[in-house]
Each structure stands twice: as C-alpha cells, then as structure tokens.
Amino acid sequence: MGGIAGFIDKRDAKAKSGIIEEMSERIVHRGPGCADFYVNDTVAIVSRNIEASGSSGDKRLICNADKTKLIFFDGDVYNSSPEEILHGFEEQGCDILGNLRGTFAFVIWDSVKNEMFAARDHFGAKPFYYALFNDAFIFGSEIKSFIPHPDFKYELNGLALKPYLTFQCSVLNETFFKNVYKLDAGHYLTYSGSVQTAKYHEYRFCPEEKSIDEYCREIRETVRKSVDCRRPEGKATGAFLSGGIDSSYITAMLLPDVTFSVGFDHKTFNETGYAKELADILKIRNTSKIITPDEFFGKIEDVQYYLDEPSANLSAVPLFFLSEMAGMEAGAVFSGEGADELFGGYNMYKLSKLDKIYRIIPKFIRYPVAKLAELAPRFYGRNFLILNGLPVEDIYVGQAFIFNERDKKKVLNQRFWNGPSYKEISRPYFMQVAGKDDVTKMQYLDMHLWLPHDILLKADKMAMAHSLDVRAPFLDQVVFDLARKLPEGLKVNGDVTKYALRVSAGEVIPEEWGKRPKLGFPVPVSDWLREEKYYNLVKAEFKGEHTGDFFNKKELIKLLDSHYDGRKNNARKIWTIYAFLLWYKVYFLERR
C-alpha cells in the first residue's frame, strides 16, 4: 500500500536519480514509511510504502529468480502477494489479472526487453496516470509526481472543462493536464517506445431468478467473506461509519476497534448521532468531529491539491477531515464504497408512483411531448415530462448533472464550447448494454464514470493524503459476481433501492438502519453561500483576474447573487465553478 512514480528517458542514471528523488517527495504522503528506488540508464522507478522497513531499499525490491523483472505495487490483493503476481505474470502474462482479488495499481519492469507493463484494478480503486513528453515516458499514482521531471509541460487540457461542468469531475481519458492520461479501470498498459493499452475486465450483468431468501443468504455470506479476507494482521482496525446502510453493514460484519464519523452543526446535515447510536449497540468506540464552515472553506485548496484534478464533489472535504482523524488511530479503515453501484442504491434508479402512472401513456405520445418540453422555456413540470418521455440513454448522465449543454454556453467562454457533450461521453457505454433494463443501464454508466472518476478517486486521494489504508469490501470481484445476477426487482423494488442488500442487512444491523434513505455525505453549502462571509469569499474568486480566461464573469455573479438572495438554489453550479478556480489557482498560478 502506497504509491508509485517513475519515468523512462535518455538521461543517464546519475541525472535520473536526482529527478526520481524529487518525484518521490511529491507523493511522500502515499508512503511516509519508506521508499524503494530502482534506477539505471533506462528507467527510474520509486515505490513508496506506508509502513517502515528495517531493510535497505535494494533488498526490499521484489524481483524474479534471475532478477530480470521487478514489480512495484500499490494496493492490496487478497489472494496473491506481489511476488506471486510477478511469477504468475511470467507464466500467464496479462491473463493473471483476471484472477486477482483486490484493489491495485502496479508496474512490472522487464530489464531484458526494456519494457514496462502496468495494470489497474477492475473497479479503478487505485489511480494510475501516464504521459509522453518529448522522449520521456512518465507514470505514477499521482499527477503531481510528474511535475519535477524536466520534460513535463504545464498546459491545461481545455477539452476537459466543458464535460467537467456537467459531471463535476474529470471524466475524459486525457486529464486536465494536456498529454497526461489515466489508465482506465480494468485495463493494462505496455510501453517499449510506444504506449499500448487494452481491457482485461468487463462488467457483465446476467440476471438469474432466485428467491429473495436465497439471494440474501448469499449476500451475507459473500460480504462477510470479503470483509474477513481484508482483515489486517497486527493493525488497529477502524471503520468509517455514517447513519446509512452501507457503512453500518460493513461495521457490523467487521466489529472494528473504533469507528469514525464527521458531521456539521446543522440538523439536516449531521449523521454523527446515528453513527454513535449504532456504535453503542455494537459496543464499539466511536470518534466524531463536527466540521465548522471556516474549517471547511479553509481546506478546499488542500483538497484540490491532493485530488490532482478539479472535483466539485462536496463530500471530498469532509472525507479529508474523516481520513485525517482516522489516520491518527487506525492502521487500516474499512468503508462502504461500491454498494450503491453494485446493488442499485441510488435514488435516481427508482420511479415515483406518479412516474409509473404517467409511463402508462404510450411512448409515441410521451416522446414528442418530451422533445417539445426540452425546447420550451422552463416551466413547472418540464423536467417531469422530459425524464418520463425520453429513453434513459438521452437523459441519464450519472449521479451528478450540474450544467446542461445550454447553461454551459452561458457561463463558459466560447473557446471551451468545443469540448465533448455529455451525451457523446455516455453514448458508448449505453451501447454496450443495449437491450438491458433501465436500472442496469444506469448502473453500467455509473460504474464506468461516476465510480472510478469521482467516488473512488476521491476516496483514494483523501485517504492517501493522510497515509491511510482504506479497504472497501463491496468492491470485490466475488461480490460483483453475485450482484450482477440480481434481477431488477431485487435491486429496486418500488421506492426501495438496494432492496436485496437491505433485506440481507436486516440480519446484522437494526431494522431502522436498513430502511434509512440514502443521504450520501450531505454538506450545508447551500446555506453557507447565503451567509455574507462565504458569499464574499466565493465572489472574490468569481471576480478574480484569471476567472475571465474561462468564464463569463457577469453570468457567474448572476448565479451567485440569485442564490444569495434566495431566488434560486444554484449551490452545486456555484461550487463546481468555485472548485475549478481554486484547483487552477493551486496548480497553474501558484505552481504548488
């Protein structure tokens, strides 16, 4: 568990040594315990580790019998050690990847072929980036480690801004840094003068009819085994605990030494009471923190720095505080990420009673009505007609839909209009599940966009900012192999999401927790932006010298003022722009 950084270029070993040491320092938070270096005239690689080791760096390097191949590893695989993965790769090549159970990003260097192989886990829980600048191939766990390399070029990828305003995160293969790319989840890469990438894993949903009792028994058994195989040895074990079902289920299965919760001094945005209540029932210590608005706003620039790319997911900030708190006490912390995507947990997956009644009307009537509503000015009921009249492929873009195409043009400078539309990004994924039910289609899109680009990236970067080992038992290949077989009615049943998981959880947590609606990580930013202090803080950024390079300042102030006056709730739109401006300030203006 830690981080990787490295490069291949024509510099000699002495020159490489100085560069790789600087790159290593950029990701020291991912592994403050020790760093293992491998440097020669061809390649330089560092692997950082959270835990310290008494042996010297060259003795810790993991290599094959004749020392022609080395592996540098980030993450945890629960059915193989890095040594076994390296030997398996020698025998099976990339076929070894399909058998690995865990979260990982790793690099294998072949000193005979002068070839690099890299792979990222099935779900994308561990990040991996790569870039080509001149004759230098640079790679690593975080983009910030690329900055010390002399060939790295600071250049904004303008195509990323337009889709960011819809998805609230970077969803393109090319990052916000031009010529820097993400290795997609479930993919591997080879480099020997040119980059080649390929997919080794695909999400395949194949519903099987079984009784609810049988599925619930299998869910309990499978999740429990996933928790058990992730239990660390010789470490204090913690769990992130909110008032929701996912973290509560994992906590009850794990029974950790301590649980961690954060909230806000706001009756609607504080689940710490629920968390403490469950911890008391399970006889587990709970540690919590109430985050003040000053603390929240004071950490946004740090959060954007650790994220590498701009993200407007408000929950990144409380997760930063949560990880900081957990990192002081626990060697490993368990969390509930992945349950919503695998088991159908998002509110957008379900239909209201009125939705169902309206959908009795034939499609050939609802569809043209929806198309007319799209073209019309905003009116009460417009969204209802659109959402219930158009196919899911035309209306669903994931759990974040901040700006539509029309509103983006109002706030964006014209030179950024040529970025891809949200439909151009989502269409290829929907094509892969043509003919499936709507819930499966939405799940499939979320598992390719929302999960790796937002949820898991945020979870990894915020935890590793505090050198924290986080383990997510729902993000398990065996768990997914069960979840993919659930029929639609066992994922969403009427107005109940995660139906089978909730019924299953009833055996291990109190009934109230299983029935509690999903809240996510709620943050009262909408209220804060109506306070003069924080309104002025955001307004200063909106009026900033460089803001006009990207946005129409007048439109931004209109968004902010109409929210401040209480005429509209523009909080998420405001925050998405504000987060980008602070990220740009940290990376491009301050060159932090």
VOGU-3710 file (C-alpha; in Angstrom, 3 decimals, decimal comma):
1> mggiagfidk> 0,000/0,000/0,000  1,493/3,314/-1,041  2,371/4,978/-4,327  4,411/4,632/-7,486  6,291/7,145/-9,647  8,748/6,701/-12,469  9,934/7,525/-15,962  11,829/6,225/-18,961  14,056/8,647/-20,860  17,539/9,035/-22,355
11> rdakaksgii> 19,204/10,617/-19,306  21,925/8,682/-17,512  21,421/7,058/-14,125  23,011/9,933/-12,196  20,650/12,504/-13,728  17,701/10,175/-13,232  18,486/9,731/-9,538  18,004/13,407/-8,730  14,736/13,598/-10,672  13,204/10,463/-9,171
21> eemserivhr> 14,021/11,618/-5,653  12,098/14,836/-6,272  9,203/12,877/-7,779  9,209/10,625/-4,738  8,931/13,606/-2,396  5,804/14,778/-4,233  3,976/11,626/-3,126  5,564/11,135/0,283  2,052/11,246/1,789  1,244/7,998/-0,022
31> gpgcadfyvn> 4,083/6,244/1,771  5,953/8,043/4,534  7,345/4,799/5,923  9,995/4,104/3,293  10,828/4,447/-0,396  12,322/1,801/-2,688  14,258/3,087/-5,730  15,337/1,332/-8,902  17,467/3,446/-11,256  19,634/2,734/-14,289
41> dtvaivsrni> 20,406/4,428/-17,604  16,994/3,389/-18,999  14,441/3,702/-16,224  13,867/5,209/-12,787  11,085/3,942/-10,501  10,169/4,572/-6,875  7,659/2,704/-4,772  6,571/4,406/-1,562  5,226/2,401/1,364  3,100/3,459/4,319
51> easgssgdkr> 4,925/1,184/6,720  8,611/1,443/7,549  11,029/-1,404/6,933  14,370/-2,133/8,540  15,975/-3,453/5,357  17,660/-1,313/2,723  15,803/-0,260/-0,416  17,502/-2,641/-2,839  16,766/-5,606/-0,543  13,061/-4,724/-0,481
61> licnadktkl> 12,764/-4,710/-4,267  10,653/-7,645/-5,440  12,171/-9,420/-8,438  12,037/-12,785/-10,204  14,612/-15,529/-9,822  17,119/-14,169/-12,351  16,394/-10,547/-11,349  15,338/-9,561/-14,870  11,830/-8,493/-13,820  10,759/-6,300/-10,898
71> iffdgdvyns> 7,321/-5,374/-9,592  6,348/-2,076/-7,929  2,991/-2,293/-6,212  0,275/-0,048/-4,773  -2,792/-1,510/-3,104  -3,850/-4,834/-1,637  -4,536/-8,140/-3,365  -6,063/-10,680/-1,016  -5,420/-13,912/-2,908  -1,876/-13,210/-4,123
81> speeilhgfe> 1,259/-11,476/-2,909  3,221/-9,137/-5,206  5,825/-11,899/-5,526  3,149/-14,367/-6,658  1,734/-11,824/-9,110  5,182/-11,338/-10,649  5,753/-15,087/-11,011  2,204/-15,524/-12,326  2,858/-12,811/-14,897  5,941/-14,699/-16,092
91> eqgcdilgnl> 3,814/-17,803/-16,669  0,473/-16,345/-17,787  1,161/-12,802/-18,945  -1,800/-10,428/-18,638  -4,160/-13,390/-18,028  -3,076/-13,258/-14,372  -5,103/-10,048/-13,940  -8,495/-11,697/-14,142  -7,678/-13,862/-11,125  -6,620/-11,071/-8,783
101> rgtfafviwd> -8,989/-10,182/-5,934  -8,375/-6,751/-4,516  -7,524/-3,155/-5,381  -4,246/-2,370/-7,071  -2,091/-0,471/-9,494  1,287/-1,999/-10,250  4,239/-1,786/-12,623  6,439/-4,653/-13,855  9,750/-3,709/-15,424  11,446/-6,174/-17,800
111> svknemfaar> 15,138/-5,263/-17,937  15,832/-7,677/-20,824  13,162/-6,306/-23,151  13,332/-2,779/-21,677  9,560/-2,996/-21,496  7,119/-1,782/-18,877  3,810/-3,426/-18,019  1,258/-1,661/-15,801  -2,228/-2,600/-14,657  -5,101/-1,041/-12,734
121> dhfgakpfyy> -7,709/-2,962/-10,728  -11,133/-3,991/-12,017  -13,052/-1,131/-10,362  -10,421/1,620/-10,521  -9,939/1,991/-6,758  -6,246/2,741/-7,260  -5,225/5,500/-9,693  -2,569/5,270/-12,405  -1,501/8,049/-14,793  0,925/8,203/-17,690
131> alfndafifg> 2,284/10,790/-20,123  4,643/11,219/-23,056  6,646/14,449/-23,204  9,324/14,574/-25,907  11,225/11,281/-25,421  10,185/10,860/-21,790  7,507/8,393/-20,692  6,328/9,346/-17,195  3,970/7,349/-14,992  2,694/7,145/-11,439
141> seiksfiphp> -0,073/7,134/-8,857  -0,498/10,924/-8,841  -0,027/13,588/-11,496  1,772/15,888/-9,050  4,733/13,487/-9,091  5,250/14,285/-12,808  5,970/17,957/-12,126  9,678/17,635/-11,162  10,527/15,909/-14,441  12,290/18,454/-16,715
151> dfkyelngla> 10,189/17,477/-19,743  6,822/17,905/-18,026  4,819/20,766/-19,559  2,221/22,769/-17,644  -0,625/23,018/-20,124  -4,352/22,961/-19,461  -6,446/20,492/-21,445  -9,278/22,830/-22,410  -11,452/19,970/-23,700  -11,900/18,707/-20,133
161> lkpyltfqcs> -13,636/21,830/-18,810  -16,966/21,570/-20,619  -17,770/17,973/-19,506  -16,490/18,763/-16,012  -19,281/21,322/-15,655  -21,810/18,530/-16,120  -20,152/15,622/-14,303  -18,436/17,678/-11,506  -15,236/15,708/-12,092  -12,804/14,843/-14,862
171> vlnetffknv> -14,290/12,006/-16,950  -12,119/12,089/-20,066  -9,226/9,704/-20,636  -6,956/12,723/-21,042  -6,791/14,614/-17,755  -6,977/18,360/-17,130  -3,219/18,349/-17,776  -2,681/18,157/-21,526  -0,942/14,936/-22,635  -1,415/13,296/-19,235
181> ykldaghylt> -3,753/10,290/-19,348  -5,499/7,942/-16,937  -5,193/4,211/-17,324  -8,837/3,155/-17,252  -10,174/0,766/-14,628  -9,846/-2,867/-15,661  -7,103/-2,052/-18,202  -3,404/-2,752/-18,602  -0,647/-0,904/-20,424  2,629/-1,795/-22,087
191> ysgsvqtaky> 5,395/0,599/-23,072  8,504/-0,112/-25,119  8,798/3,027/-27,195  5,043/3,461/-27,668  2,000/3,115/-25,423  -0,449/0,250/-25,910  -3,498/-0,188/-23,655  -6,077/-2,977/-23,517  -9,069/-4,010/-21,423  -8,938/-7,179/-19,352
201> heyrfcpeek> -12,205/-6,818/-17,411  -15,802/-6,111/-18,391  -18,934/-5,681/-16,270  -21,454/-8,252/-17,466  -24,921/-8,261/-15,913  -26,733/-11,601/-16,241  -29,901/-11,738/-14,088  -30,784/-15,104/-12,544  -34,113/-15,849/-10,910  -33,777/-16,974/-7,295
211> sideycreir> -35,825/-16,363/-4,188  -35,131/-13,278/-2,117  -34,206/-15,513/0,818  -31,589/-17,366/-1,223  -30,062/-14,167/-2,557  -29,983/-12,563/0,894  -28,206/-15,572/2,370  -25,632/-15,464/-0,449  -25,122/-11,710/0,015  -24,464/-12,092/3,746
221> etvrksvdcr> -22,034/-14,967/3,211  -20,201/-13,251/0,346  -19,873/-9,856/2,034  -18,727/-11,477/5,278  -16,007/-13,415/3,441  -14,968/-10,239/1,646  -14,668/-8,439/4,982  -12,765/-11,317/6,559  -10,181/-11,625/3,788  -9,412/-7,915/4,159
231> rpegkatgaf> -8,818/-8,002/7,925  -5,275/-6,743/8,530  -2,913/-8,547/10,855  -1,289/-6,658/13,678  -3,031/-3,338/12,990  -5,674/-1,377/14,842  -8,758/-1,640/12,642  -11,257/1,148/12,093  -14,365/1,820/10,023  -15,941/4,914/8,545
241> lsggidssyi> -19,457/4,999/9,959  -22,395/7,197/8,945  -26,085/6,693/9,515  -26,561/4,769/6,275  -26,827/1,086/5,486  -23,529/0,554/3,621  -21,038/1,601/6,275  -23,311/0,176/9,001  -23,417/-3,239/7,302  -19,627/-3,369/6,937
251> tamllpdvtf> -19,102/-2,175/10,523  -21,426/-4,855/11,909  -19,624/-7,542/9,902  -16,170/-6,275/10,879  -16,665/-5,196/14,517  -13,590/-2,937/14,362  -11,657/-1,424/17,239  -13,003/2,068/16,542  -15,369/3,885/14,178  -15,037/7,401/12,760
261> svgfdhktfn> -17,737/9,905/11,824  -17,969/13,550/10,816  -20,852/15,954/10,534  -21,848/19,606/10,602  -23,614/21,803/13,123  -26,835/21,552/11,174  -29,837/19,350/11,956  -30,215/18,152/8,352  -26,529/17,588/7,704  -25,317/15,611/10,686
271> etgyakelad> -25,451/11,820/10,920  -22,958/11,537/13,779  -25,797/10,821/16,202  -26,922/7,807/14,173  -23,338/6,595/13,932  -22,774/6,890/17,681  -26,047/5,075/18,372  -25,085/2,093/16,205  -21,557/2,019/17,605  -23,045/1,852/21,114
281> ilkirntski> -25,346/-1,008/20,078  -22,364/-2,901/18,653  -20,222/-1,939/21,681  -17,614/-0,206/19,524  -15,923/3,092/20,318  -16,926/5,976/18,066  -14,847/9,083/17,426  -16,549/12,002/15,718  -15,886/15,565/14,636  -18,178/18,477/13,858
291> itpdeffgki> -16,720/20,494/10,968  -17,218/24,248/11,097  -17,787/26,248/7,900  -14,479/28,057/8,466  -12,667/24,716/8,662  -14,483/23,520/5,558  -13,614/26,530/3,410  -10,104/26,608/4,839  -9,269/23,151/3,483  -10,645/23,395/-0,050
301> edvqyyldep> -7,330/24,319/-1,669  -5,565/21,445/0,087  -8,298/19,079/-1,063  -7,983/20,234/-4,675  -4,207/19,805/-4,478  -4,430/16,215/-3,287  -7,109/15,354/-5,864  -4,749/16,282/-8,758  -7,712/17,307/-10,938  -10,647/19,558/-10,060
311> sanlsavplf> -13,562/17,896/-8,328  -16,756/19,549/-7,143  -17,917/16,610/-5,061  -18,636/18,365/-1,788  -18,073/15,178/0,198  -14,348/15,266/-0,611  -13,839/17,893/2,097  -15,495/16,028/4,996  -13,738/12,870/3,777  -10,438/14,748/4,087
321> flsemagmea> -11,220/15,503/7,752  -12,503/11,957/8,332  -9,305/10,445/6,929  -7,167/12,817/8,965  -8,949/11,724/12,137  -8,767/8,005/11,270  -5,104/8,205/10,281  -4,192/9,167/13,835  -5,608/5,967/15,341  -6,123/3,132/12,874
331> gavfsgegad> -3,729/1,146/10,728  -6,484/0,213/8,302  -10,019/1,558/7,885  -12,999/-0,102/6,187  -15,595/1,788/4,153  -18,806/1,143/2,244  -17,920/2,380/-1,264  -19,361/0,417/-4,157  -22,589/-0,835/-2,621  -24,776/1,664/-4,456
341> elfggynmyk> -23,313/0,852/-7,861  -23,328/-2,925/-7,402  -26,681/-3,334/-5,673  -28,728/-0,456/-7,166  -28,679/2,095/-4,382  -29,134/5,498/-5,977  -32,440/7,334/-5,753  -32,299/8,110/-9,460  -32,677/4,386/-10,168  -36,241/4,335/-8,835
351> lskldkiyri> -39,534/5,704/-10,149  -42,153/7,562/-8,129  -45,787/6,484/-8,201  -46,594/9,454/-10,442  -43,751/8,480/-12,797  -45,210/4,984/-13,131  -48,725/6,269/-13,785  -47,519/8,684/-16,484  -45,468/5,974/-18,163  -48,652/4,010/-18,857
361> ipkfirypva> -49,178/6,518/-21,686  -47,688/5,056/-24,911  -44,137/6,072/-25,818  -45,196/7,501/-29,159  -47,114/10,174/-27,214  -44,669/10,761/-24,351  -41,622/11,083/-26,608  -42,736/14,081/-28,759  -44,125/15,800/-25,656  -40,712/15,411/-24,008
371> klaelaprfy> -38,888/16,774/-27,070  -41,154/19,839/-27,102  -40,576/20,339/-23,370  -36,804/20,282/-23,978  -37,119/23,200/-26,394  -39,515/25,194/-24,255  -38,545/27,762/-21,592  -38,510/26,449/-18,042  -41,962/25,780/-16,584  -43,351/23,752/-13,695
381> grnflilngl> -43,430/20,067/-14,682  -40,934/20,438/-17,543  -38,354/18,057/-16,028  -41,080/15,522/-15,247  -42,162/15,398/-18,906  -38,575/15,093/-20,139  -37,471/12,425/-17,668  -40,537/10,280/-18,260  -40,762/10,762/-22,000  -37,234/10,215/-23,280
391> pvediyvgqa> -35,236/6,974/-23,175  -32,737/6,659/-20,332  -29,868/6,964/-22,826  -30,954/10,533/-23,621  -31,449/11,818/-20,100  -29,192/9,953/-17,681  -25,585/11,056/-17,254  -24,904/9,782/-13,746  -25,217/10,903/-10,153  -24,022/14,421/-10,912
401> fifnerdkkk> -25,762/16,531/-13,565  -24,715/20,079/-12,783  -24,917/22,106/-16,013  -26,853/21,125/-19,123  -25,461/21,989/-22,554  -27,450/25,212/-22,840  -26,434/26,567/-19,433  -22,775/25,702/-20,009  -22,683/28,015/-23,000  -23,937/30,871/-20,830
411> vlnqrfwngp> -21,091/30,619/-18,326  -18,221/29,303/-20,485  -16,028/31,347/-22,758  -16,686/30,375/-26,348  -13,243/28,828/-26,844  -14,244/25,999/-24,489  -17,503/25,157/-26,248  -15,877/22,512/-28,428  -15,402/20,040/-25,567  -17,470/16,856/-25,863
421> sykeisrpyf> -21,114/16,918/-24,787  -22,302/14,656/-22,003  -24,215/12,507/-24,492  -21,080/11,986/-26,587  -19,359/10,711/-23,459  -22,167/8,473/-22,185  -23,372/7,049/-25,512  -20,611/4,420/-25,980  -21,360/2,940/-22,563  -25,101/2,738/-23,166
431> mqvagkddvt> -24,407/0,963/-26,450  -22,664/-1,799/-24,501  -25,851/-2,567/-22,547  -28,430/-2,022/-25,276  -31,489/-4,144/-24,549  -30,920/-4,271/-20,786  -33,389/-2,809/-18,276  -33,060/0,859/-17,304  -31,595/0,178/-13,852  -28,817/-1,949/-15,357
441> kmqyldmhlw> -28,098/0,740/-17,940  -27,744/3,375/-15,233  -25,604/1,070/-13,103  -23,321/0,336/-16,048  -22,786/4,013/-16,777  -22,161/4,819/-13,108  -19,640/2,006/-12,793  -17,647/3,418/-15,721  -17,913/7,155/-14,998  -19,141/8,041/-11,507
451> lphdillkad> -17,449/5,222/-9,590  -13,832/5,433/-10,863  -13,651/9,122/-11,785  -15,433/10,544/-8,745  -16,196/8,210/-5,839  -13,072/6,036/-5,844  -10,631/8,731/-6,902  -11,899/10,937/-4,077  -11,696/8,048/-1,600  -8,133/7,143/-2,563
461> kmamahsldv> -6,737/10,668/-2,720  -8,308/11,857/0,542  -7,210/8,744/2,423  -3,686/8,760/0,996  -3,337/12,454/1,816  -3,144/11,123/5,371  -1,253/7,889/4,576  -4,381/5,906/5,415  -5,039/2,350/4,236  -8,748/2,146/3,313
471> rapfldqvvf> -10,419/-1,146/2,382  -13,816/-1,431/0,673  -15,284/-4,966/0,897  -18,144/-4,245/-1,522  -15,534/-3,525/-4,212  -14,695/-7,163/-4,614  -14,760/-9,301/-7,738  -16,639/-12,097/-5,959  -19,196/-9,655/-4,533  -19,765/-8,219/-8,010
481> dlarklpegl> -20,136/-11,696/-9,499  -23,101/-12,167/-7,155  -24,559/-8,646/-7,530  -24,554/-8,831/-11,329  -27,032/-11,732/-11,167  -29,703/-9,803/-9,249  -32,933/-9,217/-11,210  -34,092/-5,619/-11,495  -36,781/-6,107/-8,839  -34,202/-7,152/-6,243
491> kvngdvtkya> -32,154/-4,042/-6,888  -35,013/-1,534/-6,953  -38,366/-2,658/-5,568  -40,995/0,061/-5,747  -39,478/3,031/-3,941  -36,865/0,902/-2,127  -33,350/0,954/-3,534  -30,741/-1,757/-2,789  -33,688/-3,976/-1,921  -31,862/-7,309/-1,594
501> lrvsagevip> -28,949/-5,729/0,258  -31,306/-4,019/2,711  -33,184/-7,250/3,439  -29,888/-9,055/3,863  -28,584/-6,373/6,230  -31,617/-6,876/8,473  -29,892/-9,935/9,895  -26,894/-7,989/11,185  -27,988/-4,389/11,855  -31,143/-2,907/13,429
511> eewgkrpklg> -34,135/-2,631/11,102  -34,133/1,185/11,252  -30,663/1,369/9,678  -31,666/-0,924/6,837  -34,639/1,252/5,973  -32,959/4,632/6,264  -32,910/6,524/2,912  -29,619/7,306/1,231  -28,134/10,676/2,146  -24,590/10,356/0,848
521> fpvpvsdwlr> -22,278/12,837/2,568  -24,549/15,910/2,878  -22,901/19,305/3,229  -24,823/22,526/4,075  -23,003/24,604/1,472  -26,285/25,938/0,076  -26,962/27,635/3,422  -23,374/28,822/3,814  -23,431/30,552/0,430  -26,302/32,666/1,740
531> eekyynlvka> -24,107/33,942/4,558  -22,275/37,174/3,750  -18,846/35,868/4,752  -18,822/32,880/2,402  -20,744/34,674/-0,323  -17,960/37,283/-0,398  -15,292/34,594/-0,358  -16,698/32,979/-3,495  -17,482/36,330/-5,106  -13,827/37,346/-4,819
541> efkgehtgdf> -12,820/34,265/-6,834  -15,564/34,869/-9,399  -14,216/38,386/-9,911  -10,599/37,202/-9,954  -8,122/38,290/-12,604  -7,916/34,876/-14,308  -11,579/33,902/-13,995  -12,372/35,681/-17,240  -9,956/33,361/-19,058  -12,556/30,620/-18,661
551> fnkkelikll> -15,916/32,071/-17,729  -18,321/34,926/-18,314  -17,894/36,817/-15,048  -21,252/38,557/-15,291  -23,055/35,222/-15,561  -21,138/33,852/-12,579  -22,122/36,822/-10,415  -25,746/36,418/-11,524  -25,639/32,760/-10,438  -24,154/33,726/-7,096
561> dshydgrknn> -26,455/36,674/-6,415  -29,670/34,848/-7,262  -28,635/32,115/-4,833  -27,593/34,579/-2,116  -30,927/36,388/-2,424  -32,826/33,110/-2,100  -34,396/33,324/-5,555  -32,813/30,071/-6,756  -30,718/27,233/-5,405  -27,566/27,439/-7,526
571> arkiwtiyaf> -25,281/25,921/-4,889  -23,970/22,991/-6,931  -23,361/25,133/-10,005  -21,544/27,739/-7,940  -19,478/25,096/-6,193  -18,482/23,357/-9,426  -17,040/26,594/-10,819  -15,501/27,627/-7,499  -13,738/24,255/-7,115  -12,249/24,530/-10,595
581> llwykvyfle> -10,981/28,070/-9,954  -9,276/27,036/-6,729  -7,733/23,981/-8,409  -6,422/26,182/-11,239  -5,027/28,620/-8,690  -3,188/25,848/-6,818  -1,686/24,132/-9,861  -1,293/26,798/-12,538  -0,981/30,105/-10,712  0,820/29,128/-7,533
591> rr> 2,541/26,061/-9,079  2,288/24,386/-5,678
//
